[in-house]
Amino acid sequence: MTTTTNDDTERAGQDRRMLVRNEVGRRERDLAANELVPKHAEKGLGRSDSAARYILLMGALFLIGLYGVRAANTALAPMLHDDAHIEQTAEVLATGKSYLTYDLNIETRRLRHQHIANLDRTPYVAIMGASHWQEAHAELGRGVDLYNAHVHRDYYEDILGVSEMFVKHGKLPERLIISIRDNMFTKVEDRTDWLWVPILDDYRAMAKRLGIPSHDHFTDPLKPRMQQTLSLPLLQANVKRWLESPVQPGPSDLKKHPTLDTLLPDGSIAWSMLHDEAFTPGRARGDALSFAYAKRNSPPPIHPPAVDAVDKMLEYLVAQGVEIYLAHPPFNPVYWDAVQNSPYSEGLTRIEGLTRDFAAKYGLKIIGGFDPYPLGCRAEQYIDGEHSNPDCLQVIIDQFLELDAQKRR
């Protein structure tokens, strides 16, 4: 066997192959000893590498799929999951335009923060509370500049956090209507929802102003939010909604829309005409009773540090010269009747007692009431056990207007 190449060819660069190994006449065992991998192992060579590559590929595809589901759910429900979109919406509201949205499953706290930051004025009175107030339109102020600063399902952190929004941006109103509701003083660890989490930065900032301890609970509350964005059933529902909707969300001059709910520039909302049709008295009664039976044996929790935080917040606001009105949003009469003589109703009595203590300590007025009957609120004014229409809310606002007028005389 020739074991060399032509020297002229090699120098010319036309054949740069390595010299071949001369194996003529070598014994089989010598050849085997010279191999890095024995012959009997050659058949399995590369299997483990191939398996690893396959696993990595499948893992990558899985992660890409998860990212795709998350991105799609975020894009199709931006008012719940897309922080940048929420902030842009708040800027639209601050210009005086409305914003149409598929529904009211939205992240209200970031929206509220950015909306207050972009307001071109300081409102005379603002309502702070949960979604009980969501239909309290500016017109209920009867000419008084009213801003609705409600957030969905408020807790004690929201009293501090929303107040911080006003203080930070130099827009603290002269009057505040602060709602004290049944579950406001719930301990953080006992909550099952995560929508309150975006208030934490504002809440901690106000807690620092007040010189009181604050908490930072991100991990557990964020899990449900992540699960939502990764949900395939939710993606299917979002895609179906997007395909079937004749109009896409966006800025509008309308105050009410046939198929989309409306976020109004005064901070309130207006249900779509389609939703109005769905909120039948029968449905409202069923929701109210179901809610009542679930609550009857669960008295509202009262966590002492939560009470102390609200107490310090009220002290601070009074020191700033703010006139505060504490309010209890009334329940649906159907719900109210169904929870009577139960541990839950006894808990409501304790919440009312707490509210009276706050009022006595700081010289505050109380308006509204959990009991709807003295206010004249009727079952047909509710869409469920606790959310009333503007007609019922007008009664509470009128109480404020009368008391405020007396103070200004």
N, C-alpha and C positions, 0 to 999 in steps of 0.2 A: 504494500500500500504506500502511495506517495504521501509523505508527511510534511512536505514543504510546498510553498507557492512560489511563483516566479517573482524574483526580487524586483524586477523592473515594474511589474504590474503592481506590486504592493506599494512601491514608492510613488507610483502614479496615482494612487488612491482609488483605483478601480476595483480593488478587492480588499476590504478591510476586515475580513472575517478572521476570528481567532484561529490559530493552528489546531487542526483536529487531533484528538488524542489517538495514538497508535495502540489499538487493542488486539492486534493480531497475535495469536499464540498464547494469550494470557489465560490462566485457569479460571474456571467458573467461580470458585470461591474467592479468588483475588478480585474478580470483577464485582462480586457481591459486596465484598468488604470495602470497595472503593465508592459504592453508592451511598448517598446521604439518606435515601429512603429505600428500605428493602422492597423487593418485588412483591412479596405477599401483602405489603401495606399500601401498594400503589392504588388498589381499587377503592380504598376509603379516603384517599387523599382529597382534601377540599370539601368533604361533607360538612364538617363543623363550621367552616368558614361560610359555606352556602347557607346553613341553617341560621347563623348569626345575621347574615345579610338579609335573609327573609324576615326574621324577627324585627330587625331594625326598619325594614321597609314597611311592614305591617304597622309597627308603632308610629312611624312617620305619617302613614295614611290615616291612622286613627286620630292623631293629633290635628292633622289638617282638617279632618271631618269635624272634630269638636270646634276648631276655630271657625270653620265655615258656619256651623249651626249658631255659634255665639254671635258672629258678625251679622248673620241674617236676622236673628232675633233682635239684636240691637238696632239694626237699620229699620226693621219693620215696626218696632215699638220704641222709637227714639225718646219719647217723653217720659219713659220709665228708665231707660238704660244708657242713653247717650248724653253725657254731661254737657258737651259742647252744644248740642242741639237745644237742650233745656235752657242754657244761657242765652242763646240766640232768640228763643221764644220770648224770654223775659224782656229782651231789648225791644222786640216788636210790641209787646204790651205797653211798655213805657212810652211809646210814641203815640198811644191812644188808639191803636188798632186792636182788634180781637185776634184770636188764634184758634183755628178749628183743629180738633183732635178726634181720633177714632172713639176714644172713651176717656173716662177720668181715672184710669189706672195709670197715674203719672207720679213723678217724683216732685212733690210740692215744695220741699224745703230748699233745694237748690234754686228752684224757680223763684221762690219768695225772696231769697237772698239777692239774686241778681235783679229782680224787679225793683226792690227797695233801693238798691244801689243806683238804678237808672231813673228813678222818679225825679221829675223836675220841680218838685215842691215837697213841703212837709204837710201831710194831711192833718186836718184838725182833730179827727178821731180815727182810731184804727181798732179793728176787732181782732183779738188774738184768741184762737181756739181751734177746735178740730173741725171736721167736715160737716158737723151740725150747722155750721155757719155758711156753708159753701154757696148758698143761694141768696145771701144777704147783699143785694146789689146796692150801688151807690145811691140810687133813687130812694132807698129806705131812709136815708139821712134827711129827707125833706129839705134839701137846700144846703145842708151842712156837708162839708167835704169829708166823706167817709171812705176809708180804705179797708178792704177786707184782707187781713193778713193770716187767714186760716191755713192750717196744714192738716194733712190727713192723719187722724188718730194721734192727737197730741199727747205728750207726756210732760213731766215736769221740766225736762231739759229744753222743751220748746218755749216755755215761758222765758227762760234765760236766753235761749238762742235767738228767738225772734226779737227780743228786746235789744240784744247785741247788734242785730242787723240795723235797727233804727239808730242806735247810739253811734255805731261805727261810722255810718254814712251821714251823721248830722241831721237826721230826720225824725227825731223822737217827737211824736205828736203831743199836743197839749192834753188830750184825753185818750184813755185806753179802756176798752171793754175787754176784760180778761175772763175767759171762760174757765170755770172749775168743774171738771167732769168726773165721772165715776172712776175711771182707770188712770187718772193723771199721776197718781202717786205709786204706781206699780214699780216694784224693784226690777232693775235691769235684767237680772238673771231669770226672772219669771215671765219675760215677754216672749211671744212666739213670732213676732213680725220684725222686719229689718228696715222698714221705711223711715224710722226715726234716725238711723245711723248718719245720714248726711248733715244733721244738725250739730254733730259733735264738735266741730271746729268752733262754731259760733258759741255753743254752750260753754266750752272750756274757756274761751276768751272772756265771757261774762263772769264765769266762776272766778277767774283770776281777778277781775275788777272788784268782785265782792269779797275776795279773800277767803273763799270757802273751798273745800276739797272738790275735785272733779274726778271723773272716771274716763277710761278709754277702753271701750268694748267694741273692737272691730271684728275679731275672728268669727265668733259664733253667729252674730247677726248677719254677716255677709254671706254665709253659706246658702241661705235660701235664694238670695239674689243671683249668686253664681249658678245655682241649680236651675233657676228660671231661664237664664240666658242659654243654658245647655240643653234645654228641654225640647225634644223632638215633637211631642204633642203640641207644645206651645208654638213651635215653628209652623206646624201644620195649620194651626188656628190663625196665626199671624198672616201666613200666605193667603189663606182663604179670605180673610178680612180684606187684605190689600186687593185681591183680584175682584172681589164683589163690590167694593166701595165705588160708587159712581164719581165721588170727589175725593181727592187726596188732601190730607191735612196741610195747613198753611195759614198765612195771614189773611184777614178778612175785615171788611167793614160791617159785617152782619153782627147782630147781637143774639141771633138764634138761627140755627140751621136745620134743614129737614132731616139730615141723616148723621151729621157730626155734632159732637158736643162742642161747646164754645167756652174758651177761656177769655174772660173779659178784662179790659184794662184797669178796672177798679179792684181786681184781685178775686172777684167772684166767678161763678160759672153759670152757664145756662145749658140745661139738658137739650138734646136734640128732640125734634118733634117725634121721631121714631121711638126714642126712649120714653117720652111723655105718654105715648100710646101704650107702651109696655107696662107702665106703672099703674096698674089697675088697683082698685080698692081691695079686690080679693087677693091679689098678690101681696100687697102691702100688709094685709091682715095676717096672711100665712107667714110672711117673714117676721113680723112682729111677735107672733106667738112662738115660733120656732126659736127665735133669739131669747125670748123671755124664759122658756123652759130650760134652755141651756145655761141661763144666768141665775136662776132662782136660788140655787144652793152654793153660789160662788160670790161671797160678799166682796165688794171692791177692796183691793189691798191698800194699806196705808204704810208706806215705808218711811220711817222717821227722818232719815237724811233727805228724802224728797220733800217732805214738809218743811224742813229747815231751809232748803234751797229756795223754795217759793217764798218763804217768809223773808229771807234776805233780799230777794229780788223786789218784793213789794216795798221793803224799806228803802231800797236804792231809788226806785222810781218815784216814790213820794218825795224823797230828798231832792230829786231833780225837778220838782214842781209839777209833776204829772198828776192830773185828776184821774183816779182809777175807779172803775165800776166793775165789781165782781159779778159774774153772770153764771146761772145754771141753765143750760139748754134743755127745754122741755122734751119729754119722751112722748111717743105716740100713746094716746089713751088706751089703746088695746094692750100695748106693752106694759104700761103703768099698772093697769088693773091686774095683769097676769103675774106680776112680781110682788104684789102686796102680801104682807105677812110671811115673808121669807127672809133667810139670812142676807140675801142681796138687798132687800129694801131696808133692812137694819143697817147695812153698810152705807147705803145712800144717806141715811139719817146722820151717820157719823161724818160723812163728807160735808153735809150741810152745816154740821156743828163746827167743823174746821173752818169753813168759809165765814161763819159768823165770828169766829175768833179772830181771823185775819181782819175782818171789817172793823171790829171793835178796837183792835190794837192800833190800826192806822187811820181810823175815821173814814172808812170807805162805805159806799152804798152798794147794795145787792139788788140786782135786777133779774128778771126771769124766774125760773124755778123748775125743778125736775118734774113736778106735778103739773100736767098740762091744763087741768080744769080751771084753776083760777085765772089763767091767761086766756082762756077761751079757745085754745088750740084743739082742732077736731081731727078725728082719724083720717078723714079724706084729704087732709093737708100733708100727709106723710107718704113717703115711698117705701118705708120699712119701719123698724121699731124706733128710730131716732132721728131720721133726716126729714125735716119739714120743708115746706115751700115758703116763699117770701111772705105770704099772708100771716103765718104764725110768727115768723121772725120780726115782722113789722111791729108786733105788740111789744116785744122786748126793746127794740130800738126806740119806740115811742116813750117807753118808761125812761130810757136814758135821756132823750131829748127834753122831757118834762123836768127831770131832776137837774139837768145841766142848765136849763133856762132859769130855774129857781136860783141856782148859784150865781148866775150872771146878772141877776136883777139888783 
